[in-house]
Amino acid sequence: MRMSGRRLIVGRVVVAAVALALVPAASARAQTPSLGEVAKKEAERRKALPPSGKVYTNKDLPPSALKPAPSSSAGTETTIPLDPVAAATEKPAAAEGDAAAVEKTEAWWRARITAAREAVRRNDMFAESLQTRINSLSRDFTNRDNPAQRSEIGRDRAEALSELARVKQDVVKGKQEIADIEEEARKSAVPPGWLR
């Protein structure tokens, strides 16, 4: 009889402790605004802000600003690209000694090396994700009993393996491109800080 009384008391204490633990969680849920309420508040906040000024686009520019400016020497045209990453990947149209060659400034070198490093970084990440997919497909292939499903998984795995091989080749080419840029910069007496 005494044991059942203790069990009853222990049971009531446990129930009370669980109830006390759930009360703050329930009140926190009741106080959390819904996504719709948060969106309405954000819309009201944006309406209250002063207008931020005019945004200029290419349509606002005069037609003469959209065309490349004529160069001082007759017969040659120099354009300055707006995107430094695109400029870094483009090869100069003229020879090194030609006056029309692109001026290789610090920004040009930084943009070129940054674009090459970014391409390698993206390909490395893609290769890692492909390897994860291949591992998952291999595990699925092993765990399937249905021959039709195994066949489909096998085809997907083979495609992922060929894609991984291609991406790994792109990584090797990208690393070689970085080495080539560094060597070209060394030969051109570019300060090492420009390539960091």
N, C-alpha and C positions, 0 to 999 in steps of 0.2 A: 504494500500500500504506500509506504513512504517513497519507493522508487517511482511510482506512477505520478506522485505529487511533484517530485523533482523534475520529471520529464515534462510535466505540464507547465511548470514555471519556466524551464529552459526553453520550451517551445514558444511560450508567450514572449519571452525576452528576444528570441530570434525573430519572431514576427514583428515585434515593435522596432527592432533595429533595421530590418528590411524596409519597413514603412517609413522610418525616419530617413533612410538613405534615398528613397524614391521621391520624397517630398521636394527637395531642392531641384532634382532633375525635372520634375513635372512643372514646377514654377518657372524654371529657366525656359522650358519649351513654350510656356504660356507668354513669356515676356519677349521672346524672339519674334521680330516682325517677319511677315511673309515676304516672299520675293516680289510680289506685286506691290506691296506697301513700300518696299525699298526703292523700286523703280519709280513710283509716283513721287517720292521724296526727292530723288535725284533729278527728275524732270522739272520739278518746282525749283530746285536749287539752280539748275542751269538757266531757267527763265529769269531768275532774279539777278544773274550775273550781267554786267554791262557787256555790250557787244565788243568783240575782240578786235576789230579793225578789219581792213580789207585783205583778202587773200588774193594774191596775184597769180595768174596762170599765163600760159603762152598766148591765150586769146587776148589778154590785156596788152601785150607787147605790140609795138608798131611792126608792120611788115618788114621794114629794113633791119630790125633787130633779129628776125628769124633767119635771115640769110647770112652766110659767112661773110665777114668783111674782106674786101679785096686786099691782097698783100701788096707791098710796095714794089716787089719785083714782078715784072710781067711774065705771065705764063705759069707761075706757081701759085698754088692756093694752100693756105694753112688753116686748118680748123682746130679749134680747141674743144675737146669733148667735155660735156657736162658731167659725165659719170667717170670718176677717177678709176674705178674698178674696171670698167670697160676700156678705158684708155690704157690700163696696165696690160691687158691681154692683147691689145692690138700691137702689131709690129709696125715700126716706122716705115712709111712708103718709100722714103729716099735713103740713099746710102749714108754712111756715117759722116763723110766729109762734105756732103751736100748742105747748102744753106737752108734748104727746106726741111731738113731733118727735125724731128720733134725735140724740143729742148728738154733734156732729162734733168729735171729739178728733183729736189728732195721729195716733194709730194708725188712725183711720177714714180720714183723708185719705191717709195713706201706703198703706194697703191698697187704697184705691180707685184711686189713680194707678198703683200697682204692677200691679194686675190689668189695667188698660187697656194699660199698656206691654207686659206679658207677652203679651196677646192679639195686639198688633201684631207683636211679635217672632216669635211662632209662625206668624202668617199670612205674614210675610216669608220665613221659612224654608220654609214650604210652597210659596210662590210660586217660590222658587229651585229647589226640587226638581221642581216641575211644569215649569219652564222647561227643566231638564236632561232630563227625560223627553221633552218636545216636541222638543228638539234631537236626541235619540237616535232618536225615531220618524221624524223628518224624514230623518235619515241612512239609516235602515233602508228607508224608502219609496223613496229614490233608488237604493239599491243592490239592490233586489229586481227580478227579472224576471217572477216568477209573478204574474199579475193577481189571483188570489184572495188571495194574501198581501199584495199592495199594497193591496187593498180593505180588508182587515182592519186593516192598519197605519194606513190613512187614517182609518178610523172611530175608532180609538184616539186618533189625533192630534187629531181634531176634538173628541172628548170632553175631552181634556186641555186644549185651547185654551179651551173654554167654562168649564172648572173654573178655569183660570188667570184668566180675566176676572172670575169671581165672587170669587176670593180677592183680587185686586187691589182690587175694590170694598170688600171687608171691611177691607183695609189702610187705604184712604182713610177709611172710616167710623171706624176705630179711631183714626187720627191726629186726626180731627175731634173724637172723644170726649175725647182727651187735651187738646186745645186748649180744649174746653168745660169740662173739670174745672179746668184752670189758670185760666181766666177766672172761673169760679165761686169759686175759692179767692181770687182777687185781689179780687173784689167783697165777699167775706166777711172780708177783712182777715186771711187766713191767712198766717202767716210762710212765706216761700219755702222755707225749709229743710224744711218738712213734706212737700213734694212731691218731694224728692230721693230 
